[in-house]
Amino acid sequence: MSKDILNHELVPSHVILSESEIKKVFKDLDFEIEHLPKIKTDDPVVKAIDAKKGDILEITRDSPTAGTFVTYRLVEG
């Protein structure tokens, strides 16, 4: 029996950002995309959402102490 990893309660939301979303998120930041934390192409969630090397993922977690926490990862090979 196969389980959908994306529906597991411990797996936060992962979304591949479009080029326009990337520009919007990072436009006012003095930040190089290459310096984002990395996530591997063989990560189970990366595979499940069909993310490719070079994609930027927006990961949204719900936290009892921090509320909603959003972070970004660069997919690398």
mmJSON file of the N, C-alpha and C atoms, coordinates in Angstrom:
{"data_MODEL":{"atom_site":{
"group_PDB":["ATOM","ATOM","ATOM","ATOM","ATOM","ATOM","ATOM","ATOM","ATOM","ATOM","ATOM","ATOM","ATOM","ATOM","ATOM","ATOM","ATOM","ATOM","ATOM","ATOM","ATOM","ATOM","ATOM","ATOM","ATOM","ATOM","ATOM","ATOM","ATOM","ATOM","ATOM","ATOM","ATOM","ATOM","ATOM","ATOM","ATOM","ATOM","ATOM","ATOM","ATOM","ATOM","ATOM","ATOM","ATOM","ATOM","ATOM","ATOM","ATOM","ATOM","ATOM","ATOM","ATOM","ATOM","ATOM","ATOM","ATOM","ATOM","ATOM","ATOM","ATOM","ATOM","ATOM","ATOM","ATOM","ATOM","ATOM","ATOM","ATOM","ATOM","ATOM","ATOM","ATOM","ATOM","ATOM","ATOM","ATOM","ATOM","ATOM","ATOM","ATOM","ATOM","ATOM","ATOM","ATOM","ATOM","ATOM","ATOM","ATOM","ATOM","ATOM","ATOM","ATOM","ATOM","ATOM","ATOM","ATOM","ATOM","ATOM","ATOM","ATOM","ATOM","ATOM","ATOM","ATOM","ATOM","ATOM","ATOM","ATOM","ATOM","ATOM","ATOM","ATOM","ATOM","ATOM","ATOM","ATOM","ATOM","ATOM","ATOM","ATOM","ATOM","ATOM","ATOM","ATOM","ATOM","ATOM","ATOM","ATOM","ATOM","ATOM","ATOM","ATOM","ATOM","ATOM","ATOM","ATOM","ATOM","ATOM","ATOM","ATOM","ATOM","ATOM","ATOM","ATOM","ATOM","ATOM","ATOM","ATOM","ATOM","ATOM","ATOM","ATOM","ATOM","ATOM","ATOM","ATOM","ATOM","ATOM","ATOM","ATOM","ATOM","ATOM","ATOM","ATOM","ATOM","ATOM","ATOM","ATOM","ATOM","ATOM","ATOM","ATOM","ATOM","ATOM","ATOM","ATOM","ATOM","ATOM","ATOM","ATOM","ATOM","ATOM","ATOM","ATOM","ATOM","ATOM","ATOM","ATOM","ATOM","ATOM","ATOM","ATOM","ATOM","ATOM","ATOM","ATOM","ATOM","ATOM","ATOM","ATOM","ATOM","ATOM","ATOM","ATOM","ATOM","ATOM","ATOM","ATOM","ATOM","ATOM","ATOM","ATOM","ATOM","ATOM","ATOM","ATOM","ATOM","ATOM","ATOM","ATOM","ATOM","ATOM","ATOM","ATOM","ATOM","ATOM","ATOM","ATOM","ATOM","ATOM"],
"id":[1,2,3,4,5,6,7,8,9,10,11,12,13,14,15,16,17,18,19,20,21,22,23,24,25,26,27,28,29,30,31,32,33,34,35,36,37,38,39,40,41,42,43,44,45,46,47,48,49,50,51,52,53,54,55,56,57,58,59,60,61,62,63,64,65,66,67,68,69,70,71,72,73,74,75,76,77,78,79,80,81,82,83,84,85,86,87,88,89,90,91,92,93,94,95,96,97,98,99,100,101,102,103,104,105,106,107,108,109,110,111,112,113,114,115,116,117,118,119,120,121,122,123,124,125,126,127,128,129,130,131,132,133,134,135,136,137,138,139,140,141,142,143,144,145,146,147,148,149,150,151,152,153,154,155,156,157,158,159,160,161,162,163,164,165,166,167,168,169,170,171,172,173,174,175,176,177,178,179,180,181,182,183,184,185,186,187,188,189,190,191,192,193,194,195,196,197,198,199,200,201,202,203,204,205,206,207,208,209,210,211,212,213,214,215,216,217,218,219,220,221,222,223,224,225,226,227,228,229,230,231],
"type_symbol":["N","C","C","N","C","C","N","C","C","N","C","C","N","C","C","N","C","C","N","C","C","N","C","C","N","C","C","N","C","C","N","C","C","N","C","C","N","C","C","N","C","C","N","C","C","N","C","C","N","C","C","N","C","C","N","C","C","N","C","C","N","C","C","N","C","C","N","C","C","N","C","C","N","C","C","N","C","C","N","C","C","N","C","C","N","C","C","N","C","C","N","C","C","N","C","C","N","C","C","N","C","C","N","C","C","N","C","C","N","C","C","N","C","C","N","C","C","N","C","C","N","C","C","N","C","C","N","C","C","N","C","C","N","C","C","N","C","C","N","C","C","N","C","C","N","C","C","N","C","C","N","C","C","N","C","C","N","C","C","N","C","C","N","C","C","N","C","C","N","C","C","N","C","C","N","C","C","N","C","C","N","C","C","N","C","C","N","C","C","N","C","C","N","C","C","N","C","C","N","C","C","N","C","C","N","C","C","N","C","C","N","C","C","N","C","C","N","C","C","N","C","C","N","C","C","N","C","C","N","C","C"],
"label_atom_id":["N","CA","C","N","CA","C","N","CA","C","N","CA","C","N","CA","C","N","CA","C","N","CA","C","N","CA","C","N","CA","C","N","CA","C","N","CA","C","N","CA","C","N","CA","C","N","CA","C","N","CA","C","N","CA","C","N","CA","C","N","CA","C","N","CA","C","N","CA","C","N","CA","C","N","CA","C","N","CA","C","N","CA","C","N","CA","C","N","CA","C","N","CA","C","N","CA","C","N","CA","C","N","CA","C","N","CA","C","N","CA","C","N","CA","C","N","CA","C","N","CA","C","N","CA","C","N","CA","C","N","CA","C","N","CA","C","N","CA","C","N","CA","C","N","CA","C","N","CA","C","N","CA","C","N","CA","C","N","CA","C","N","CA","C","N","CA","C","N","CA","C","N","CA","C","N","CA","C","N","CA","C","N","CA","C","N","CA","C","N","CA","C","N","CA","C","N","CA","C","N","CA","C","N","CA","C","N","CA","C","N","CA","C","N","CA","C","N","CA","C","N","CA","C","N","CA","C","N","CA","C","N","CA","C","N","CA","C","N","CA","C","N","CA","C","N","CA","C","N","CA","C","N","CA","C","N","CA","C","N","CA","C","N","CA","C","N","CA","C"],
"label_alt_id":[null,null,null,null,null,null,null,null,null,null,null,null,null,null,null,null,null,null,null,null,null,null,null,null,null,null,null,null,null,null,null,null,null,null,null,null,null,null,null,null,null,null,null,null,null,null,null,null,null,null,null,null,null,null,null,null,null,null,null,null,null,null,null,null,null,null,null,null,null,null,null,null,null,null,null,null,null,null,null,null,null,null,null,null,null,null,null,null,null,null,null,null,null,null,null,null,null,null,null,null,null,null,null,null,null,null,null,null,null,null,null,null,null,null,null,null,null,null,null,null,null,null,null,null,null,null,null,null,null,null,null,null,null,null,null,null,null,null,null,null,null,null,null,null,null,null,null,null,null,null,null,null,null,null,null,null,null,null,null,null,null,null,null,null,null,null,null,null,null,null,null,null,null,null,null,null,null,null,null,null,null,null,null,null,null,null,null,null,null,null,null,null,null,null,null,null,null,null,null,null,null,null,null,null,null,null,null,null,null,null,null,null,null,null,null,null,null,null,null,null,null,null,null,null,null,null,null,null,null,null,null],
"label_comp_id":["MET","MET","MET","SER","SER","SER","LYS","LYS","LYS","ASP","ASP","ASP","ILE","ILE","ILE","LEU","LEU","LEU","ASN","ASN","ASN","HIS","HIS","HIS","GLU","GLU","GLU","LEU","LEU","LEU","VAL","VAL","VAL","PRO","PRO","PRO","SER","SER","SER","HIS","HIS","HIS","VAL","VAL","VAL","ILE","ILE","ILE","LEU","LEU","LEU","SER","SER","SER","GLU","GLU","GLU","SER","SER","SER","GLU","GLU","GLU","ILE","ILE","ILE","LYS","LYS","LYS","LYS","LYS","LYS","VAL","VAL","VAL","PHE","PHE","PHE","LYS","LYS","LYS","ASP","ASP","ASP","LEU","LEU","LEU","ASP","ASP","ASP","PHE","PHE","PHE","GLU","GLU","GLU","ILE","ILE","ILE","GLU","GLU","GLU","HIS","HIS","HIS","LEU","LEU","LEU","PRO","PRO","PRO","LYS","LYS","LYS","ILE","ILE","ILE","LYS","LYS","LYS","THR","THR","THR","ASP","ASP","ASP","ASP","ASP","ASP","PRO","PRO","PRO","VAL","VAL","VAL","VAL","VAL","VAL","LYS","LYS","LYS","ALA","ALA","ALA","ILE","ILE","ILE","ASP","ASP","ASP","ALA","ALA","ALA","LYS","LYS","LYS","LYS","LYS","LYS","GLY","GLY","GLY","ASP","ASP","ASP","ILE","ILE","ILE","LEU","LEU","LEU","GLU","GLU","GLU","ILE","ILE","ILE","THR","THR","THR","ARG","ARG","ARG","ASP","ASP","ASP","SER","SER","SER","PRO","PRO","PRO","THR","THR","THR","ALA","ALA","ALA","GLY","GLY","GLY","THR","THR","THR","PHE","PHE","PHE","VAL","VAL","VAL","THR","THR","THR","TYR","TYR","TYR","ARG","ARG","ARG","LEU","LEU","LEU","VAL","VAL","VAL","GLU","GLU","GLU","GLY","GLY","GLY"],
"label_asym_id":["A","A","A","A","A","A","A","A","A","A","A","A","A","A","A","A","A","A","A","A","A","A","A","A","A","A","A","A","A","A","A","A","A","A","A","A","A","A","A","A","A","A","A","A","A","A","A","A","A","A","A","A","A","A","A","A","A","A","A","A","A","A","A","A","A","A","A","A","A","A","A","A","A","A","A","A","A","A","A","A","A","A","A","A","A","A","A","A","A","A","A","A","A","A","A","A","A","A","A","A","A","A","A","A","A","A","A","A","A","A","A","A","A","A","A","A","A","A","A","A","A","A","A","A","A","A","A","A","A","A","A","A","A","A","A","A","A","A","A","A","A","A","A","A","A","A","A","A","A","A","A","A","A","A","A","A","A","A","A","A","A","A","A","A","A","A","A","A","A","A","A","A","A","A","A","A","A","A","A","A","A","A","A","A","A","A","A","A","A","A","A","A","A","A","A","A","A","A","A","A","A","A","A","A","A","A","A","A","A","A","A","A","A","A","A","A","A","A","A","A","A","A","A","A","A","A","A","A","A","A","A"],
"label_entity_id":["1","1","1","1","1","1","1","1","1","1","1","1","1","1","1","1","1","1","1","1","1","1","1","1","1","1","1","1","1","1","1","1","1","1","1","1","1","1","1","1","1","1","1","1","1","1","1","1","1","1","1","1","1","1","1","1","1","1","1","1","1","1","1","1","1","1","1","1","1","1","1","1","1","1","1","1","1","1","1","1","1","1","1","1","1","1","1","1","1","1","1","1","1","1","1","1","1","1","1","1","1","1","1","1","1","1","1","1","1","1","1","1","1","1","1","1","1","1","1","1","1","1","1","1","1","1","1","1","1","1","1","1","1","1","1","1","1","1","1","1","1","1","1","1","1","1","1","1","1","1","1","1","1","1","1","1","1","1","1","1","1","1","1","1","1","1","1","1","1","1","1","1","1","1","1","1","1","1","1","1","1","1","1","1","1","1","1","1","1","1","1","1","1","1","1","1","1","1","1","1","1","1","1","1","1","1","1","1","1","1","1","1","1","1","1","1","1","1","1","1","1","1","1","1","1","1","1","1","1","1","1"],
"label_seq_id":[1,1,1,2,2,2,3,3,3,4,4,4,5,5,5,6,6,6,7,7,7,8,8,8,9,9,9,10,10,10,11,11,11,12,12,12,13,13,13,14,14,14,15,15,15,16,16,16,17,17,17,18,18,18,19,19,19,20,20,20,21,21,21,22,22,22,23,23,23,24,24,24,25,25,25,26,26,26,27,27,27,28,28,28,29,29,29,30,30,30,31,31,31,32,32,32,33,33,33,34,34,34,35,35,35,36,36,36,37,37,37,38,38,38,39,39,39,40,40,40,41,41,41,42,42,42,43,43,43,44,44,44,45,45,45,46,46,46,47,47,47,48,48,48,49,49,49,50,50,50,51,51,51,52,52,52,53,53,53,54,54,54,55,55,55,56,56,56,57,57,57,58,58,58,59,59,59,60,60,60,61,61,61,62,62,62,63,63,63,64,64,64,65,65,65,66,66,66,67,67,67,68,68,68,69,69,69,70,70,70,71,71,71,72,72,72,73,73,73,74,74,74,75,75,75,76,76,76,77,77,77],
"pdbx_PDB_ins_code":[null,null,null,null,null,null,null,null,null,null,null,null,null,null,null,null,null,null,null,null,null,null,null,null,null,null,null,null,null,null,null,null,null,null,null,null,null,null,null,null,null,null,null,null,null,null,null,null,null,null,null,null,null,null,null,null,null,null,null,null,null,null,null,null,null,null,null,null,null,null,null,null,null,null,null,null,null,null,null,null,null,null,null,null,null,null,null,null,null,null,null,null,null,null,null,null,null,null,null,null,null,null,null,null,null,null,null,null,null,null,null,null,null,null,null,null,null,null,null,null,null,null,null,null,null,null,null,null,null,null,null,null,null,null,null,null,null,null,null,null,null,null,null,null,null,null,null,null,null,null,null,null,null,null,null,null,null,null,null,null,null,null,null,null,null,null,null,null,null,null,null,null,null,null,null,null,null,null,null,null,null,null,null,null,null,null,null,null,null,null,null,null,null,null,null,null,null,null,null,null,null,null,null,null,null,null,null,null,null,null,null,null,null,null,null,null,null,null,null,null,null,null,null,null,null,null,null,null,null,null,null],
"Cartn_x":[0.838,0.0,0.881,0.731,1.522,0.856,1.685,1.161,1.66,0.815,1.187,1.923,3.225,4.053,3.559,2.955,2.501,1.333,0.65,-0.48,-0.105,1.159,1.586,1.587,1.123,0.979,2.302,3.414,4.708,5.422,4.848,5.467,4.826,5.621,5.053,4.759,4.023,3.689,4.949,5.152,6.26,5.662,6.046,5.526,6.7,6.69,7.706,7.307,8.219,7.927,8.136,7.258,7.419,8.457,8.91,9.886,9.345,8.067,7.489,7.399,7.096,7.042,8.437,9.444,10.827,11.218,10.908,11.234,10.518,9.264,8.476,9.046,9.37,9.867,11.241,12.122,13.513,13.879,12.911,13.229,13.866,13.444,13.956,15.079,15.54,16.581,17.923,18.949,20.313,20.827,20.402,20.599,20.776,21.753,21.975,21.21,20.456,19.658,20.542,21.763,22.668,22.999,22.752,23.061,21.91,20.794,19.687,20.115,19.51,19.749,19.338,19.981,19.754,18.838,18.203,17.447,17.782,18.033,18.49,17.352,17.707,16.718,16.177,16.905,16.42,15.61,15.342,14.469,13.073,12.424,11.113,10.065,10.042,9.058,9.412,10.682,11.117,10.663,10.842,10.385,8.867,8.161,6.694,6.087,6.733,6.191,6.851,7.741,8.422,9.268,9.937,10.835,12.131,12.745,13.977,15.12,16.34,17.52,17.36,17.615,17.485,16.159,15.151,13.869,14.043,13.204,13.173,11.848,11.945,10.757,10.424,9.15,8.654,8.072,8.602,8.173,7.479,6.234,5.432,5.11,5.537,5.3,4.398,3.542,2.766,3.482,3.683,4.408,3.584,3.494,2.738,3.372,4.665,5.336,5.551,5.806,6.114,4.937,3.841,2.72,3.06,2.854,3.209,4.613,5.469,6.874,7.155,7.663,7.959,9.455,9.969,11.392,11.526,12.717,12.957,14.157,14.12,15.223,15.47,16.735,17.151,17.38,16.729,16.892,18.221,19.023,20.316,20.446,21.284,21.491,22.279],
"Cartn_y":[-1.19,0.0,1.251,2.075,3.284,4.452,5.269,6.448,7.703,8.719,9.993,10.818,10.995,11.713,13.144,13.748,15.133,15.293,14.209,14.268,13.869,13.575,13.199,14.426,14.262,15.399,16.07,15.381,15.965,16.61,16.506,17.092,18.449,19.532,20.857,21.046,22.095,22.433,22.84,22.253,22.593,23.05,24.251,24.788,25.278,24.926,25.418,26.832,27.786,29.173,29.408,30.231,30.648,31.762,32.105,33.194,34.504,34.795,36.049,36.026,34.87,34.764,34.934,34.391,34.532,36.002,36.714,38.144,38.917,38.604,39.298,39.053,37.814,37.455,38.063,38.034,38.417,39.81,40.565,41.84,42.873,42.944,43.968,43.457,42.266,41.675,41.714,42.053,42.006,40.598,39.677,38.269,37.508,36.632,35.794,34.477,34.124,32.892,31.676,31.68,30.539,30.327,31.335,31.218,30.649,30.34,29.709,28.34,27.887,26.499,25.566,24.43,23.497,22.342,21.766,20.529,19.668,18.409,17.514,17.062,16.793,16.312,14.936,14.189,12.866,12.894,14.092,14.209,13.713,12.916,12.365,13.414,14.558,15.59,16.246,16.484,17.069,16.163,14.87,13.92,13.96,14.02,13.971,15.172,16.351,17.546,17.806,16.907,16.972,18.24,18.627,19.783,19.382,20.333,20.098,20.931,20.544,21.296,22.753,23.678,25.099,25.698,24.852,25.357,25.903,26.85,27.353,26.924,26.307,25.84,26.773,27.052,27.766,26.702,26.632,25.627,26.355,25.985,26.648,25.649,26.004,25.164,25.905,25.165,25.72,25.348,26.347,26.144,26.683,25.929,26.419,27.662,27.848,29.007,30.142,29.83,30.86,31.182,30.473,30.65,29.996,30.702,30.188,30.659,29.711,30.001,29.602,30.552,30.29,30.336,29.352,29.303,28.905,29.099,28.819,27.908,27.026,26.104,26.081,25.958,25.814,24.334,23.824,22.404,22.236,21.305,21.012,19.522,19.185,17.79,17.026],
"Cartn_z":[0.0,0.0,0.0,-0.978,-1.138,-0.411,0.242,0.933,0.237,0.228,-0.369,0.681,0.488,1.449,1.669,0.65,0.753,1.724,2.028,2.952,4.374,4.616,5.963,6.866,8.088,9.01,9.366,9.232,9.57,8.389,7.198,6.003,5.729,5.809,5.545,4.062,3.762,2.377,1.619,0.438,-0.458,-1.783,-2.242,-3.495,-4.336,-5.623,-6.553,-6.96,-6.766,-7.128,-8.625,-9.199,-10.589,-10.637,-11.837,-11.986,-11.411,-11.66,-11.148,-9.618,-9.05,-7.587,-6.977,-7.637,-7.166,-7.153,-8.241,-8.317,-7.219,-6.982,-5.962,-4.562,-4.259,-2.925,-2.651,-3.637,-3.41,-3.936,-4.487,-5.139,-4.215,-2.974,-2.069,-1.169,-1.432,-0.599,-1.31,-0.578,-1.112,-0.839,-1.712,-1.427,-2.732,-2.767,-3.946,-3.784,-4.795,-4.768,-4.442,-4.945,-4.738,-3.265,-2.426,-0.999,-0.177,-0.831,-0.119,0.393,1.498,1.912,0.781,0.691,-0.418,-0.001,-0.996,-0.842,-2.062,-1.855,-2.922,-3.839,-5.078,-6.053,-5.677,-4.844,-4.443,-3.142,-2.614,-1.443,-1.842,-0.996,-1.354,-1.722,-1.036,-1.37,-2.699,-2.95,-4.227,-5.373,-5.203,-6.223,-6.371,-5.242,-5.265,-5.973,-5.874,-6.533,-7.88,-8.273,-9.571,-9.724,-8.632,-8.684,-9.381,-10.032,-10.792,-10.228,-10.562,-10.155,-10.591,-9.657,-9.942,-9.502,-9.233,-8.734,-7.315,-6.964,-5.598,-4.994,-3.814,-3.118,-1.971,-1.811,-0.639,0.287,1.494,2.46,3.608,3.857,4.885,5.989,7.195,8.362,9.351,10.02,11.121,12.412,13.263,14.507,15.669,16.75,17.905,18.53,18.356,18.947,17.96,16.697,15.707,14.787,14.93,13.999,12.677,11.584,10.265,9.929,9.557,9.268,7.828,7.023,5.618,5.416,4.698,4.368,2.895,2.357,0.941,0.803,-0.198,-0.478,-1.975,-2.34,-3.727,-4.001,-5.036,-5.383,-6.09,-5.603,-6.221,-6.46,-7.439,-7.836,-6.907],
"occupancy":[1.0,1.0,1.0,1.0,1.0,1.0,1.0,1.0,1.0,1.0,1.0,1.0,1.0,1.0,1.0,1.0,1.0,1.0,1.0,1.0,1.0,1.0,1.0,1.0,1.0,1.0,1.0,1.0,1.0,1.0,1.0,1.0,1.0,1.0,1.0,1.0,1.0,1.0,1.0,1.0,1.0,1.0,1.0,1.0,1.0,1.0,1.0,1.0,1.0,1.0,1.0,1.0,1.0,1.0,1.0,1.0,1.0,1.0,1.0,1.0,1.0,1.0,1.0,1.0,1.0,1.0,1.0,1.0,1.0,1.0,1.0,1.0,1.0,1.0,1.0,1.0,1.0,1.0,1.0,1.0,1.0,1.0,1.0,1.0,1.0,1.0,1.0,1.0,1.0,1.0,1.0,1.0,1.0,1.0,1.0,1.0,1.0,1.0,1.0,1.0,1.0,1.0,1.0,1.0,1.0,1.0,1.0,1.0,1.0,1.0,1.0,1.0,1.0,1.0,1.0,1.0,1.0,1.0,1.0,1.0,1.0,1.0,1.0,1.0,1.0,1.0,1.0,1.0,1.0,1.0,1.0,1.0,1.0,1.0,1.0,1.0,1.0,1.0,1.0,1.0,1.0,1.0,1.0,1.0,1.0,1.0,1.0,1.0,1.0,1.0,1.0,1.0,1.0,1.0,1.0,1.0,1.0,1.0,1.0,1.0,1.0,1.0,1.0,1.0,1.0,1.0,1.0,1.0,1.0,1.0,1.0,1.0,1.0,1.0,1.0,1.0,1.0,1.0,1.0,1.0,1.0,1.0,1.0,1.0,1.0,1.0,1.0,1.0,1.0,1.0,1.0,1.0,1.0,1.0,1.0,1.0,1.0,1.0,1.0,1.0,1.0,1.0,1.0,1.0,1.0,1.0,1.0,1.0,1.0,1.0,1.0,1.0,1.0,1.0,1.0,1.0,1.0,1.0,1.0,1.0,1.0,1.0,1.0,1.0,1.0,1.0,1.0,1.0,1.0,1.0,1.0],
"B_iso_or_equiv":[0.0,0.0,0.0,0.0,0.0,0.0,0.0,0.0,0.0,0.0,0.0,0.0,0.0,0.0,0.0,0.0,0.0,0.0,0.0,0.0,0.0,0.0,0.0,0.0,0.0,0.0,0.0,0.0,0.0,0.0,0.0,0.0,0.0,0.0,0.0,0.0,0.0,0.0,0.0,0.0,0.0,0.0,0.0,0.0,0.0,0.0,0.0,0.0,0.0,0.0,0.0,0.0,0.0,0.0,0.0,0.0,0.0,0.0,0.0,0.0,0.0,0.0,0.0,0.0,0.0,0.0,0.0,0.0,0.0,0.0,0.0,0.0,0.0,0.0,0.0,0.0,0.0,0.0,0.0,0.0,0.0,0.0,0.0,0.0,0.0,0.0,0.0,0.0,0.0,0.0,0.0,0.0,0.0,0.0,0.0,0.0,0.0,0.0,0.0,0.0,0.0,0.0,0.0,0.0,0.0,0.0,0.0,0.0,0.0,0.0,0.0,0.0,0.0,0.0,0.0,0.0,0.0,0.0,0.0,0.0,0.0,0.0,0.0,0.0,0.0,0.0,0.0,0.0,0.0,0.0,0.0,0.0,0.0,0.0,0.0,0.0,0.0,0.0,0.0,0.0,0.0,0.0,0.0,0.0,0.0,0.0,0.0,0.0,0.0,0.0,0.0,0.0,0.0,0.0,0.0,0.0,0.0,0.0,0.0,0.0,0.0,0.0,0.0,0.0,0.0,0.0,0.0,0.0,0.0,0.0,0.0,0.0,0.0,0.0,0.0,0.0,0.0,0.0,0.0,0.0,0.0,0.0,0.0,0.0,0.0,0.0,0.0,0.0,0.0,0.0,0.0,0.0,0.0,0.0,0.0,0.0,0.0,0.0,0.0,0.0,0.0,0.0,0.0,0.0,0.0,0.0,0.0,0.0,0.0,0.0,0.0,0.0,0.0,0.0,0.0,0.0,0.0,0.0,0.0,0.0,0.0,0.0,0.0,0.0,0.0,0.0,0.0,0.0,0.0,0.0,0.0],
"pdbx_formal_charge":[null,null,null,null,null,null,null,null,null,null,null,null,null,null,null,null,null,null,null,null,null,null,null,null,null,null,null,null,null,null,null,null,null,null,null,null,null,null,null,null,null,null,null,null,null,null,null,null,null,null,null,null,null,null,null,null,null,null,null,null,null,null,null,null,null,null,null,null,null,null,null,null,null,null,null,null,null,null,null,null,null,null,null,null,null,null,null,null,null,null,null,null,null,null,null,null,null,null,null,null,null,null,null,null,null,null,null,null,null,null,null,null,null,null,null,null,null,null,null,null,null,null,null,null,null,null,null,null,null,null,null,null,null,null,null,null,null,null,null,null,null,null,null,null,null,null,null,null,null,null,null,null,null,null,null,null,null,null,null,null,null,null,null,null,null,null,null,null,null,null,null,null,null,null,null,null,null,null,null,null,null,null,null,null,null,null,null,null,null,null,null,null,null,null,null,null,null,null,null,null,null,null,null,null,null,null,null,null,null,null,null,null,null,null,null,null,null,null,null,null,null,null,null,null,null,null,null,null,null,null,null],
"auth_seq_id":[1,1,1,2,2,2,3,3,3,4,4,4,5,5,5,6,6,6,7,7,7,8,8,8,9,9,9,10,10,10,11,11,11,12,12,12,13,13,13,14,14,14,15,15,15,16,16,16,17,17,17,18,18,18,19,19,19,20,20,20,21,21,21,22,22,22,23,23,23,24,24,24,25,25,25,26,26,26,27,27,27,28,28,28,29,29,29,30,30,30,31,31,31,32,32,32,33,33,33,34,34,34,35,35,35,36,36,36,37,37,37,38,38,38,39,39,39,40,40,40,41,41,41,42,42,42,43,43,43,44,44,44,45,45,45,46,46,46,47,47,47,48,48,48,49,49,49,50,50,50,51,51,51,52,52,52,53,53,53,54,54,54,55,55,55,56,56,56,57,57,57,58,58,58,59,59,59,60,60,60,61,61,61,62,62,62,63,63,63,64,64,64,65,65,65,66,66,66,67,67,67,68,68,68,69,69,69,70,70,70,71,71,71,72,72,72,73,73,73,74,74,74,75,75,75,76,76,76,77,77,77],
"auth_comp_id":["MET","MET","MET","SER","SER","SER","LYS","LYS","LYS","ASP","ASP","ASP","ILE","ILE","ILE","LEU","LEU","LEU","ASN","ASN","ASN","HIS","HIS","HIS","GLU","GLU","GLU","LEU","LEU","LEU","VAL","VAL","VAL","PRO","PRO","PRO","SER","SER","SER","HIS","HIS","HIS","VAL","VAL","VAL","ILE","ILE","ILE","LEU","LEU","LEU","SER","SER","SER","GLU","GLU","GLU","SER","SER","SER","GLU","GLU","GLU","ILE","ILE","ILE","LYS","LYS","LYS","LYS","LYS","LYS","VAL","VAL","VAL","PHE","PHE","PHE","LYS","LYS","LYS","ASP","ASP","ASP","LEU","LEU","LEU","ASP","ASP","ASP","PHE","PHE","PHE","GLU","GLU","GLU","ILE","ILE","ILE","GLU","GLU","GLU","HIS","HIS","HIS","LEU","LEU","LEU","PRO","PRO","PRO","LYS","LYS","LYS","ILE","ILE","ILE","LYS","LYS","LYS","THR","THR","THR","ASP","ASP","ASP","ASP","ASP","ASP","PRO","PRO","PRO","VAL","VAL","VAL","VAL","VAL","VAL","LYS","LYS","LYS","ALA","ALA","ALA","ILE","ILE","ILE","ASP","ASP","ASP","ALA","ALA","ALA","LYS","LYS","LYS","LYS","LYS","LYS","GLY","GLY","GLY","ASP","ASP","ASP","ILE","ILE","ILE","LEU","LEU","LEU","GLU","GLU","GLU","ILE","ILE","ILE","THR","THR","THR","ARG","ARG","ARG","ASP","ASP","ASP","SER","SER","SER","PRO","PRO","PRO","THR","THR","THR","ALA","ALA","ALA","GLY","GLY","GLY","THR","THR","THR","PHE","PHE","PHE","VAL","VAL","VAL","THR","THR","THR","TYR","TYR","TYR","ARG","ARG","ARG","LEU","LEU","LEU","VAL","VAL","VAL","GLU","GLU","GLU","GLY","GLY","GLY"],
"auth_asym_id":["A","A","A","A","A","A","A","A","A","A","A","A","A","A","A","A","A","A","A","A","A","A","A","A","A","A","A","A","A","A","A","A","A","A","A","A","A","A","A","A","A","A","A","A","A","A","A","A","A","A","A","A","A","A","A","A","A","A","A","A","A","A","A","A","A","A","A","A","A","A","A","A","A","A","A","A","A","A","A","A","A","A","A","A","A","A","A","A","A","A","A","A","A","A","A","A","A","A","A","A","A","A","A","A","A","A","A","A","A","A","A","A","A","A","A","A","A","A","A","A","A","A","A","A","A","A","A","A","A","A","A","A","A","A","A","A","A","A","A","A","A","A","A","A","A","A","A","A","A","A","A","A","A","A","A","A","A","A","A","A","A","A","A","A","A","A","A","A","A","A","A","A","A","A","A","A","A","A","A","A","A","A","A","A","A","A","A","A","A","A","A","A","A","A","A","A","A","A","A","A","A","A","A","A","A","A","A","A","A","A","A","A","A","A","A","A","A","A","A","A","A","A","A","A","A","A","A","A","A","A","A"],
"auth_atom_id":["N","CA","C","N","CA","C","N","CA","C","N","CA","C","N","CA","C","N","CA","C","N","CA","C","N","CA","C","N","CA","C","N","CA","C","N","CA","C","N","CA","C","N","CA","C","N","CA","C","N","CA","C","N","CA","C","N","CA","C","N","CA","C","N","CA","C","N","CA","C","N","CA","C","N","CA","C","N","CA","C","N","CA","C","N","CA","C","N","CA","C","N","CA","C","N","CA","C","N","CA","C","N","CA","C","N","CA","C","N","CA","C","N","CA","C","N","CA","C","N","CA","C","N","CA","C","N","CA","C","N","CA","C","N","CA","C","N","CA","C","N","CA","C","N","CA","C","N","CA","C","N","CA","C","N","CA","C","N","CA","C","N","CA","C","N","CA","C","N","CA","C","N","CA","C","N","CA","C","N","CA","C","N","CA","C","N","CA","C","N","CA","C","N","CA","C","N","CA","C","N","CA","C","N","CA","C","N","CA","C","N","CA","C","N","CA","C","N","CA","C","N","CA","C","N","CA","C","N","CA","C","N","CA","C","N","CA","C","N","CA","C","N","CA","C","N","CA","C","N","CA","C","N","CA","C","N","CA","C","N","CA","C","N","CA","C","N","CA","C"],
"pdbx_PDB_model_num":[1,1,1,1,1,1,1,1,1,1,1,1,1,1,1,1,1,1,1,1,1,1,1,1,1,1,1,1,1,1,1,1,1,1,1,1,1,1,1,1,1,1,1,1,1,1,1,1,1,1,1,1,1,1,1,1,1,1,1,1,1,1,1,1,1,1,1,1,1,1,1,1,1,1,1,1,1,1,1,1,1,1,1,1,1,1,1,1,1,1,1,1,1,1,1,1,1,1,1,1,1,1,1,1,1,1,1,1,1,1,1,1,1,1,1,1,1,1,1,1,1,1,1,1,1,1,1,1,1,1,1,1,1,1,1,1,1,1,1,1,1,1,1,1,1,1,1,1,1,1,1,1,1,1,1,1,1,1,1,1,1,1,1,1,1,1,1,1,1,1,1,1,1,1,1,1,1,1,1,1,1,1,1,1,1,1,1,1,1,1,1,1,1,1,1,1,1,1,1,1,1,1,1,1,1,1,1,1,1,1,1,1,1,1,1,1,1,1,1,1,1,1,1,1,1,1,1,1,1,1,1]
}}}
